[in-house]
Amino acid sequence: MEQKDFKMVAKTMYGLEGVLANELEALGAKNVEKLNRAVSFEGDMNMLYKANYQLRTAITILKPIYSFEANSDKELYDNIYKFKWEKLLNADGVLSIEPSVYSSIFTHSLYASQKTKDAICDRFRRMFNQRPTLTKENPDLILNLHINENQVTVSLNSSGDSLHRRNYRLRAEMAPINEVLAAGLIQLSGWKRDCNFFDPMCGSGTMVIEAAMFAYNIPAQYYRYDFAFKKWADFSMPEFRRVRDEADKGITEFDYEIWGSDISGSAIKTATENINNAKLHKDIELFRADIQEQNPPEGKTLIIMNPPYGQRIETDDLFNLYDIIGRVFKNKYSGNTAWIISSDMEAFKYVALRPSQKITVYNSNLECKFCKYDIYDGSKKAKKQQGNQEEQEQENQD
Ligand SMILES: C[S@@+](CC[C@H](N)C(=O)[O-])C[C@H]1O[C@@H](n2cnc3c(N)ncnc32)[C@H](O)[C@@H]1O
């Protein structure tokens, strides 16, 4: 059956908009446009299913359904009241509203959400003498209410729970990296699945699991079953199954090694459980080791690491750790590329190597830099080349 295209918005994290736009283009989305922490695109229901199932760097896929201008509470209420909500929800259904409000007219997002709820419920009550229940628990329909000054957009949240919940992580250690961010960093590094991957501070294993999923082309939501769109009136299970089967057929071989290590026994235990749960135990090797003791796999290797930052560690120990990281880079990783994500700009200085690239990203609300280090062989000639290249790159950045 010929399906109509419509607009969608994939929300993401700051700094990952470009990666997400590339992912969408690769999926065949139309009119892909980068926004702030989001990417808009067009496609049909098939694309909506694909976007939810396959995008590694999307948090939520929204389907905007209704936009209008509102300059007062009354205008918000009246416009919401007019919409035919009964086409999307039964009178005895369960509704949830997620407000995101940036407006001098509507200064309290909960109040705007309450007005929206009142208008929808009043309409149902007038038509059916019954109104939907409002709760976040297992809703039939999730409305995203976005107000930017006087511009109101109501969208259907097609994903439900944030898409970083891939459903492979059973437990987490302290400060686990968000799966969407991990997947984004891997793609920002420009990895072409053409060498080994190593995270020497792997914690709960998020980075190595995302690396393996990327390397083997395992769909981002391979382990997840719940999506909000499954409760929509127009949901087609056969169509969704086709999307899933087609994406699953794309799972491929990967000829290199994926390794993770961590000094903490508890972290290695947690990572092992998560990796087993994702059935990736044959594809990822884990070691309990201090970064100073652990060699990377033999051959060309991409290293991405998320060392501790600030909060839970003494400053002196932190600086010492980053100093050790820099030494390990020079002594053990030469000939490779290593990336560090950290929010601690002071600690970065202790790595004592000049990054050839710095990208700003956010880990929850912490502004971080994702820094690239090209680690050359120790020979004089190589060092000179590195110096020249660093100077050139610094000039380009300045
Ligand atoms: C921010 S956490 C990494 C979180 C991880 N990305 C995740 O998703 O769970 C930092 C990790 O570095 C480890 N670590 C700290 N010092 C280390 C060292 N000297 N050698 C190896 N690992 C170390 C800690 O045990 C911790 O698991």
The ligand as an SDF file (V2000), in Angstrom:
LIG
                    3D

 27 29  0  0  0  0  0  0  0  0999 V2000
   33.5580    6.9430   34.2130 C   0  0  0  0  0  0  0  0  0  0  0  0
   33.8800    5.2670   34.5070 S   0  0  0  0  0  0  0  0  0  0  0  0
   33.6530    4.5210   32.9220 C   0  0  0  0  0  0  0  0  0  0  0  0
   32.2040    4.2480   32.6860 C   0  0  0  0  0  0  0  0  0  0  0  0
   31.9440    3.4070   31.4680 C   0  0  0  0  0  0  0  0  0  0  0  0
   32.1570    4.1490   30.2480 N   0  0  0  0  0  0  0  0  0  0  0  0
   30.5280    2.8480   31.5340 C   0  0  0  0  0  0  0  0  0  0  0  0
   29.7600    3.0640   30.6130 O   0  0  0  0  0  0  0  0  0  0  0  0
   30.1770    2.2240   32.5350 O   0  0  0  0  0  0  0  0  0  0  0  0
   35.6370    5.2010   34.6870 C   0  0  0  0  0  0  0  0  0  0  0  0
   36.1930    3.8130   34.8890 C   0  0  0  0  0  0  0  0  0  0  0  0
   37.6200    3.9160   34.9470 O   0  0  0  0  0  0  0  0  0  0  0  0
   38.0850    2.8870   35.7960 C   0  0  0  0  0  0  0  0  0  0  0  0
   39.4610    3.1870   36.2070 N   0  0  0  0  0  0  0  0  0  0  0  0
   39.8870    4.1540   37.0710 C   0  0  0  0  0  0  0  0  0  0  0  0
   41.2350    4.1180   37.1930 N   0  0  0  0  0  0  0  0  0  0  0  0
   41.6790    3.1260   36.3900 C   0  0  0  0  0  0  0  0  0  0  0  0
   42.9600    2.6020   36.0640 C   0  0  0  0  0  0  0  0  0  0  0  0
   44.0690    3.0960   36.6180 N   0  0  0  0  0  0  0  0  0  0  0  0
   43.0460    1.5930   35.1570 N   0  0  0  0  0  0  0  0  0  0  0  0
   41.9140    1.0800   34.5960 C   0  0  0  0  0  0  0  0  0  0  0  0
   40.6710    1.5300   34.8780 N   0  0  0  0  0  0  0  0  0  0  0  0
   40.5390    2.5190   35.7560 C   0  0  0  0  0  0  0  0  0  0  0  0
   37.0720    2.8630   36.9210 C   0  0  0  0  0  0  0  0  0  0  0  0
   37.0910    1.6150   37.5950 O   0  0  0  0  0  0  0  0  0  0  0  0
   35.7690    3.1250   36.1800 C   0  0  0  0  0  0  0  0  0  0  0  0
   35.1000    1.9290   35.8580 O   0  0  0  0  0  0  0  0  0  0  0  0
  1  2  1  0
  2  3  1  0
  2 10  1  0
  3  4  1  0
  4  5  1  0
  5  6  1  0
  5  7  1  0
  7  8  2  0
  7  9  1  0
 10 11  1  0
 11 12  1  0
 11 26  1  0
 12 13  1  0
 13 14  1  0
 13 24  1  0
 14 15  1  0
 14 23  1  0
 15 16  2  0
 16 17  1  0
 17 18  1  0
 17 23  2  0
 18 19  1  0
 18 20  2  0
 20 21  1  0
 21 22  2  0
 22 23  1  0
 24 25  1  0
 24 26  1  0
 26 27  1  0
M  CHG  2   2   1   9  -1
M  END
$$$$
